[in-house]
Amino acid sequence: MAGATSATEGKSKRPSNTAFKQQRLRAWQPLLTPKSVLPTFFIIGIIFAPIGGWLLWASGRVNELRIDYTNCDQLSNTLTPLSTNQFEYHLNGIDSKTIPKPEEKYDGETNTCTISFNLPKDLEPSVFLYYRLTNFYQNHRRYTRSFDIDQLKGKARSASELANGDCSPLDVHSEDDGPKKPYYPCGLIANSVFNDTISQPLWANPSGLAKSSTYAMTDKGIAWDSDRKRFNPTAYKADEVYPPPNWHERYPDGYPEPIPDLADDEHLLVWMRTAGLPTFRKLYMKNTEDTMKSGYYQINVQMNYDTRSFGGTKSIVISTTSFIGGRNPVLGIAFIVVGGLCVLLGCVFAVRHFYRPRRLGDHTYLSWNQQVASGLADNHNDASGGGGPSAAASGRKDPGTLRQRP
């Protein structure tokens, strides 16, 4: 019996008698008084508002232009001006209404969209070219999980190991007359990679295209180093795997031998870092050394990526940066709003405090004391028969007059 008792005591869930487990650690419990709260509101407002104005100023100095080419394949082979909702200019010191509208044309034989636009001012380096998609939910739970990390690390995962896993339904390729082979890389993210081909900007001076020159941009170094470390050369042989279905134009006859190293495809690395919002942009090319001179430019885009199937749009974005990154006025506006709101609340509370001050620690403000002061407690006792003439008339004694027997 004693053994059973000791076993029971050994399995007790009672926490040990320590300061941490018994919640006796020392803690700071501030007393919120007007003298401490009001200065806090004003200090936060005084700090946040100037920081917000500074961030908004820095964002406004970022030069950016965006041109939508979603419906370019529905145009003719003649340059056509775009409507005002298809482009957007944010150039520091220049009124966007004075800038000529961008133009587009489409060559059906080569499936190429030509975008022509005017750049009215020089863009100092660094200059970045992005593609922008809308209504594409890369943050969907199944989509973000649709890859196999071991496969990307270089391990030759078999079809049976990948089947019905995170990569499903793009995990294994099967044919009626052949064996099952895994997709490499498997999953929805790799299969849906953006595959429009965007050329480098071609600068043409007013004398014509005969004296045009290319503003050199590169796609090397556009991916994060942490993303590059996720990819290693694969142990697969070319005849052991299939490319994803949407990679057919890139590899119509399957992979060559040896299979290209995915870590060298920085566009894929950028795409594999999924976006958190349905409208996003991803870096395509950059130039960190040369100034992009003002003038007319042409960019040719081979259109392979269908965005109309999911109700989205696609655009090119050319932008500079500041110390806070790209153009982002929301951050500065948020700081200004928070700072202004704190100052406003501080003023309201200060007026209330000076107009009708309240003594600290006054027990009359407690809810039950408020009821007694307003007569609610007496009315309640009368209604319930406790105390007062009604109790005496009924022959009952007031509980307050009762005495305990020794």
C-alpha positions in Angstrom: 0.0 0.0 0.0 2.9 2.3 0.8 4.4 1.6 -2.5 1.2 2.6 -4.3 1.1 5.8 -2.3 4.7 6.8 -3.3 3.9 6.0 -6.9 0.9 8.3 -6.8 3.0 11.0 -5.3 5.6 10.6 -8.0 3.0 11.2 -10.7 1.6 14.3 -9.1 1.1 17.3 -11.5 1.6 19.8 -8.7 4.3 22.3 -9.8 7.3 22.6 -7.7 7.6 25.3 -5.1 9.8 27.7 -7.0 9.3 31.4 -7.7 9.0 30.8 -11.5 6.4 28.0 -11.3 4.5 29.5 -8.5 4.4 32.9 -10.3 6.2 34.8 -7.6 8.8 36.5 -9.8 9.3 40.1 -9.4 7.4 42.2 -11.8 6.8 45.9 -12.6 3.2 46.9 -12.3 3.0 50.5 -13.4 0.3 52.7 -11.9 -1.4 54.6 -14.8 -1.9 58.1 -13.6 -2.6 61.3 -15.6 1.0 62.5 -14.8 2.4 59.4 -16.5 -0.2 58.8 -19.3 -0.5 62.3 -20.7 3.2 62.9 -21.3 3.4 59.4 -22.9 0.8 60.4 -25.5 2.5 63.6 -26.3 6.0 62.1 -26.5 4.8 59.4 -28.9 3.0 62.0 -31.1 6.0 64.3 -31.2 8.3 61.4 -32.2 6.1 59.6 -34.6 4.8 62.6 -36.6 8.3 63.9 -37.7 9.4 60.3 -38.5 6.3 59.8 -40.7 6.9 63.1 -42.5 10.5 62.0 -43.1 9.5 58.6 -44.5 6.9 60.2 -46.7 9.4 62.6 -48.1 11.9 59.8 -48.8 9.1 57.8 -50.5 8.2 60.8 -52.6 11.8 61.0 -53.9 11.6 57.5 -55.4 11.0 57.7 -59.2 8.7 55.0 -60.6 6.7 54.2 -63.7 4.3 51.3 -64.2 2.9 50.2 -67.6 0.2 47.5 -67.9 0.5 45.2 -70.9 -2.1 42.6 -70.0 -4.2 43.1 -73.2 -1.4 43.9 -75.5 -2.0 40.7 -77.5 -5.4 42.2 -78.5 -3.8 45.2 -80.3 -2.6 45.5 -83.8 1.0 45.9 -85.1 0.7 49.7 -84.9 1.7 51.6 -81.8 -1.5 52.5 -79.8 -1.6 54.9 -76.9 -2.7 53.4 -73.6 -5.7 54.6 -71.5 -4.9 56.5 -68.3 -5.8 53.5 -66.1 -3.1 51.4 -67.8 -0.1 53.3 -66.7 1.2 55.4 -63.7 4.1 57.8 -63.4 5.6 59.0 -60.1 8.6 61.2 -61.1 9.9 63.6 -58.6 9.4 67.2 -59.8 7.5 66.4 -62.9 3.8 66.6 -63.4 2.6 63.2 -64.8 -0.1 64.9 -66.9 2.5 66.5 -69.1 4.2 63.1 -70.0 3.1 61.6 -73.3 1.1 58.4 -72.9 3.0 55.1 -73.4 2.2 53.1 -76.5 2.0 49.4 -77.3 1.8 47.1 -80.3 1.6 43.4 -80.8 3.4 41.1 -83.3 1.3 37.9 -83.6 4.0 36.0 -85.5 6.6 36.3 -82.7 4.0 36.7 -79.9 5.8 39.9 -78.9 4.4 43.0 -77.2 6.4 46.2 -77.8 6.1 48.8 -75.1 7.2 52.4 -76.0 7.4 55.1 -73.4 9.0 58.4 -72.7 11.3 59.0 -69.7 11.4 62.7 -69.1 14.2 62.7 -66.6 17.4 60.8 -65.8 17.1 57.9 -63.3 20.2 57.7 -61.1 21.4 54.2 -60.2 20.3 51.9 -58.9 17.5 51.2 -61.4 15.3 48.1 -61.0 12.9 46.5 -63.5 10.0 44.5 -61.9 7.0 42.6 -63.2 3.8 43.2 -61.3 0.9 40.8 -61.0 -2.6 41.3 -59.5 -5.2 38.9 -58.2 -2.6 36.1 -57.9 -2.8 34.5 -54.4 0.6 33.2 -53.7 -0.3 33.3 -50.0 -2.8 30.4 -50.4 -2.0 27.7 -47.8 -1.9 24.8 -50.2 0.1 26.9 -52.7 2.8 28.0 -50.2 3.4 24.3 -49.2 3.5 22.9 -52.7 7.2 22.1 -53.0 9.6 19.4 -51.7 12.6 20.9 -49.8 14.6 17.6 -50.0 14.2 17.6 -53.8 15.3 21.2 -54.0 18.3 20.4 -51.9 19.4 17.9 -54.5 18.1 14.6 -53.2 16.7 12.2 -55.9 13.3 11.6 -54.4 11.4 8.7 -56.0 7.9 8.8 -57.4 6.6 6.8 -54.4 8.1 9.2 -51.9 6.6 12.2 -53.6 3.2 10.7 -54.3 0.3 12.3 -52.4 2.6 14.7 -50.6 2.8 18.4 -50.5 3.5 18.6 -54.2 0.2 17.0 -55.1 -1.3 17.1 -57.7 1.9 18.0 -59.5 4.1 15.4 -57.9 4.3 12.5 -60.3 3.9 12.2 -64.1 2.2 9.0 -65.2 1.4 7.7 -68.7 -0.6 4.6 -69.6 2.3 3.1 -71.5 5.2 4.2 -69.3 6.4 4.2 -65.7 5.7 6.9 -63.2 8.3 9.6 -62.9 8.5 12.5 -60.5 8.3 16.1 -61.7 11.4 18.1 -61.0 10.9 20.6 -59.4 7.5 19.3 -58.2 4.6 21.4 -56.9 2.4 24.3 -57.9 4.9 27.1 -57.2 7.5 25.9 -59.7 4.9 25.0 -62.3 3.3 28.5 -62.2 6.6 30.5 -62.5 6.3 33.7 -64.4 7.7 33.0 -67.9 7.2 36.2 -69.9 10.5 37.2 -71.4 11.3 40.9 -70.9 14.1 42.5 -73.0 16.5 45.1 -71.8 15.3 48.7 -72.4 16.3 50.1 -75.8 17.0 53.8 -75.7 16.3 55.8 -78.9 17.2 59.5 -79.2 14.8 61.7 -81.2 16.7 61.2 -84.5 15.4 57.6 -84.8 16.1 54.0 -83.9 19.2 54.0 -86.1 21.2 55.5 -83.2 19.5 53.5 -80.5 21.5 51.8 -77.7 20.6 49.3 -75.0 20.4 50.3 -71.3 22.2 47.2 -70.0 20.4 45.4 -67.1 21.3 42.1 -65.6 19.3 39.3 -63.9 22.4 38.2 -61.9 22.2 38.9 -58.2 18.5 39.5 -58.1 17.7 36.7 -55.6 18.4 36.6 -51.9 21.5 34.6 -50.8 19.2 32.7 -48.3 17.0 31.6 -51.2 20.0 30.5 -53.2 21.1 28.2 -50.4 17.9 26.3 -50.6 18.9 24.9 -54.1 21.6 22.4 -54.8 22.6 20.5 -58.0 20.3 17.5 -58.3 21.2 13.8 -58.2 18.5 13.0 -60.8 19.4 11.8 -64.3 17.6 13.5 -67.2 15.7 10.3 -68.0 14.5 9.9 -64.5 12.3 13.0 -64.2 9.9 15.2 -66.2 9.9 19.0 -66.2 6.7 20.6 -64.8 3.9 20.8 -67.4 4.2 24.6 -67.9 7.9 24.3 -68.6 7.2 22.5 -71.9 8.2 25.6 -74.0 11.4 25.8 -72.2 12.2 22.1 -72.4 10.0 20.6 -75.2 12.1 17.4 -75.3 12.7 17.0 -71.6 15.8 17.9 -69.6 19.2 17.7 -71.2 22.0 15.8 -69.6 23.2 17.0 -67.1 20.1 18.6 -65.7 20.6 22.4 -65.3 21.2 23.6 -61.8 18.1 25.4 -60.5 20.3 27.7 -58.3 21.4 29.4 -61.6 17.9 30.3 -62.5 17.5 33.4 -60.3 14.0 34.2 -61.8 12.8 30.9 -60.3 14.5 31.7 -57.0 12.7 35.0 -56.8 9.4 33.4 -57.7 9.7 30.7 -55.1 9.8 33.3 -52.4 6.0 33.6 -52.2 4.3 37.0 -51.8 2.0 37.8 -48.9 -0.6 39.8 -50.8 -2.5 39.1 -54.1 -0.9 42.2 -55.7 2.8 42.0 -55.8 5.9 42.8 -57.8 9.1 40.7 -58.2 12.5 41.8 -59.4 13.4 40.9 -63.0 16.5 42.9 -63.8 18.6 45.7 -62.4 21.4 48.1 -63.1 23.3 49.4 -60.1 26.0 51.4 -61.9 24.7 53.4 -64.9 22.2 56.3 -65.1 19.1 55.7 -67.2 19.1 58.7 -69.5 16.0 60.6 -70.3 14.4 59.9 -73.7 12.2 57.3 -75.5 12.6 53.7 -74.7 11.2 50.4 -76.1 10.9 47.1 -74.2 9.9 43.9 -76.0 8.0 41.3 -74.0 7.4 37.8 -75.3 4.0 37.0 -73.9 3.7 33.5 -72.4 2.0 34.1 -69.1 -1.8 34.1 -69.1 -3.2 36.3 -66.3 -6.7 36.8 -67.7 -7.5 33.1 -66.8 -7.5 34.1 -63.1 -8.8 37.7 -63.6 -5.4 39.3 -63.0 -3.2 41.8 -64.8 0.5 42.1 -65.5 2.7 45.2 -65.8 6.3 46.2 -65.9 7.6 48.6 -63.3 10.8 50.6 -63.5 11.8 52.2 -60.2 14.7 53.6 -58.2 15.0 53.2 -54.5 15.8 55.1 -51.3 17.1 54.2 -47.9 13.7 52.7 -47.1 13.5 50.7 -50.3 11.0 51.3 -53.0 8.1 53.7 -53.1 5.9 53.1 -50.1 3.9 56.1 -48.9 1.8 53.9 -46.6 4.6 53.6 -44.0 5.0 57.3 -43.6 1.2 57.9 -43.6 0.8 55.3 -40.8 3.4 57.0 -38.7 1.8 60.4 -39.2 -1.7 59.0 -38.3 -0.5 57.3 -35.2 1.4 60.4 -34.1 -1.5 62.7 -34.8 -3.9 60.4 -33.0 -1.7 60.3 -29.9 -1.5 64.1 -29.8 -5.3 64.4 -30.2 -6.0 61.9 -27.4 -3.5 63.6 -25.2 -5.2 66.9 -25.7 -8.7 65.4 -25.0 -7.5 63.7 -21.9 -5.7 66.7 -20.7 -8.8 69.0 -21.0 -10.9 66.3 -19.3 -8.3 66.1 -16.4 -8.0 69.8 -15.9 -11.7 70.5 -16.3 -13.0 67.8 -14.0 -10.1 66.3 -12.1 -10.6 63.1 -10.2 -8.9 62.2 -6.9 -6.8 59.1 -7.2 -7.8 56.1 -5.0 -11.3 57.5 -4.3 -13.5 54.6 -3.3 -16.6 56.4 -4.2 -16.0 55.7 -7.9 -16.3 51.9 -7.3 -19.4 50.5 -8.9 -21.1 49.3 -5.6 -20.4 52.6 -3.9 -22.0 54.4 -6.9 -25.1 52.3 -6.4 -25.3 53.2 -2.8 -24.9 56.9 -3.5 -27.6 56.9 -6.1 -30.1 55.0 -3.9 -30.1 51.9 -6.1 -29.1 49.6 -3.2 -31.9 50.9 -1.0 -34.5 50.4 -3.7 -33.2 46.9 -4.3 -33.5 46.0 -0.6 -37.0 47.4 -0.5 -38.0 45.5 -3.6 -36.5 42.2 -2.3 -38.0 42.6 1.3 -34.7 43.2 3.0 -34.7 45.9 5.8 -37.0 48.9 6.1 -40.6 49.2 7.2 -41.8 46.4 5.0 -39.5 43.9 6.7 -40.6 45.1 10.2 -44.2 44.9 9.2 -43.8 41.3 8.1 -42.3 40.4 11.4 -38.8 39.8 10.1 -35.7 41.3 11.7 -33.1 43.3 9.8 -30.1 41.0 9.2 -27.9 43.8 10.5 -29.4 43.6 14.0 -29.0 39.8 14.3 -26.4 38.7 16.9 -24.6 35.4 17.0 -25.2 33.2 20.0 -22.2 32.5 22.1 
